[in-house]
């Protein structure tokens, strides 16, 4: 079972990101579940959502304490929440920022993970360029597909189009593809 924990703030599409990831996994022929965990339900408050993906039926219902991947939709959370708690030593880390991992003082954490498993993507900038709103979730899902190869980009795009038909969906698909391409180009260059 592959477990993903997504950290962000209310209004950034954290819950929707987990839902879309589970739909993409389902379209890839897997079992999946997505669920949120709320504190104070207001815009800007810290929010966590979870997604599990497996080849067999998933019966667990508790929060993910030892994720295989942590996605951070808002890097300001790094100063106030232990988003890395329980991250497996062979896990993946994806952070939405235009800074480097070194700028974020994550060198020690990155050194513990396999090479290439910790990545940054300027998802908010990509979203602003294509969606015209600072909602990084679709771009981060494209980057997740590129980083882990756990779900296909095509199925991420289908999940986005299903949730957001029309122009909004297409703009988010373009954002997801842009982040996927940026991440894959960086991996080839490295």
JOQUIUR-V940788 format. One record per residue. PHI is phi in whole degrees, 0 to 359 (999 if undefined). OMEGA is omega in whole degrees, -180 to 180 (* if undefined). D_CENTER is the distance of its C-alpha to the mean C-alpha in Angstrom with 1 decimal. Layout:
PHI&OMEGA&D_CENTER / PHI&OMEGA&D_CENTER
//
This chain:
999&178&16.8 / 252&-175&13.2 / 242&-177&11.5 / 240&174&7.9 / 243&-177&8.0 / 245&179&6.0 / 251&176&8.5 / 193&179&9.8 / 237&179&13.1 / 306&-179&14.9 / 98&-179&14.9 / 265&179&11.5 / 81&-178&10.4 / 296&-180&8.4 / 293&179&10.6 / 297&178&10.5 / 301&179&6.8 / 296&179&7.8 / 298&-179&11.0 / 296&178&10.1 / 297&179&8.3 / 293&178&11.5 / 294&178&13.7 / 299&179&12.6 / 296&178&13.3 / 300&178&16.5 / 295&176&17.5 / 279&177&17.2 / 91&-178&19.8 / 251&171&18.0 / 270&-179&18.0 / 205&173&15.0 / 216&178&14.8 / 225&178&12.5 / 201&-179&13.9 / 260&170&13.7 / 224&-177&15.6 / 251&166&17.4 / 260&175&19.7 / 276&-175&21.5 / 272&177&20.4 / 213&179&20.7 / 301&178&19.0 / 93&179&17.7 / 284&178&17.9 / 300&180&15.2 / 227&176&13.1 / 233&172&11.2 / 229&-173&10.0 / 229&174&10.0 / 217&174&9.9 / 246&180&12.6 / 226&-179&13.6 / 208&177&17.1 / 274&178&20.1 / 231&-178&22.2 / 304&-179&22.4 / 255&-179&20.3 / 251&179&22.5 / 296&178&20.7 / 225&-177&20.0 / 273&177&19.4 / 302&-179&16.4 / 274&-179&14.5 / 262&180&16.4 / 232&-176&15.8 / 288&171&12.2 / 277&179&11.8 / 213&172&8.4 / 242&175&7.2 / 248&-180&4.3 / 249&-178&6.9 / 279&-179&7.1 / 221&-175&10.8 / 295&177&12.6 / 294&177&15.7 / 293&-179&14.5 / 300&-179&15.3 / 272&-173&18.9 / 235&-177&19.1 / 228&176&16.8 / 278&-176&16.6 / 292&-177&12.8 / 269&-178&13.7 / 308&176&16.2 / 81&-179&16.7 / 303&-177&14.2 / 295&-177&16.1 / 295&175&18.1 / 255&-175&16.9 / 282&-180&13.2 / 242&177&10.3 / 227&178&8.9 / 230&-176&6.6 / 240&176&8.2 / 278&178&8.7 / 194&172&12.5 / 256&175&15.6 / 267&175&17.1 / 274&176&17.4 / 297&177&16.3 / 294&177&20.1 / 301&-179&20.3 / 274&-180&17.9 / 61&-179&20.3 / 253&-176&17.8 / 304&-178&20.4 / 295&178&21.4 / 295&-179&18.1 / 300&-180&17.2 / 297&180&20.7 / 280&-177&20.2 / 269&175&17.3 / 302&180&18.3 / 305&178&18.7 / 84&-178&15.8 / 275&178&13.2 / 249&-175&12.2 / 221&174&11.1 / 244&173&10.9 / 211&-180&10.3 / 278&-173&12.2 / 295&179&9.9 / 294&177&12.3 / 297&178&15.2 / 297&179&14.1 / 297&179&13.7 / 299&-180&17.0 / 293&-173&18.6 / 257&-175&17.8 / 261&-179&17.1 / 69&176&19.3 / 218&-179&17.3 / 277&-179&14.9 / 245&-170&12.0 / 276&-170&8.9 / 298&-178&6.7 / 295&179&8.3 / 299&179&8.3 / 294&177&4.7 / 293&174&5.0 / 297&178&8.2 / 296&177&7.4 / 301&179&5.7 / 300&179&8.9 / 291&-177&10.9 / 287&-171&10.1 / 262&-174&10.6 / 59&-179&12.7 / 282&175&12.0 / 233&-180&11.8 / 275&177&13.8 / 298&179&13.0 / 299&-180&16.0 / 284&171&14.8 / 298&179&11.5 / 298&178&14.2 / 298&180&16.5 / 298&179&14.2 / 296&-179&13.6 / 297&179&17.4 / 293&-178&18.4 / 286&-176&16.7 / 232&-180&17.8 / 294&176&21.0 / 88&-174&22.8 / 298&-179&22.2 / 297&179&19.1 / 297&-179&17.4 / 296&178&18.7 / 297&178&17.6 / 291&176&14.0 / 297&178&14.5 / 297&178&16.0 / 296&179&13.2 / 298&180&10.8 / 294&179&13.7 / 297&179&14.4 / 292&177&11.2 / 301&-179&11.6 / 298&-180&15.2 / 298&-179&14.9 / 292&-178&12.9 / 293&178&15.4 / 296&178&18.3 / 297&-180&17.5 / 294&179&17.4 / 293&-179&20.7 / 290&-176&22.2 / 285&*&21.5
//
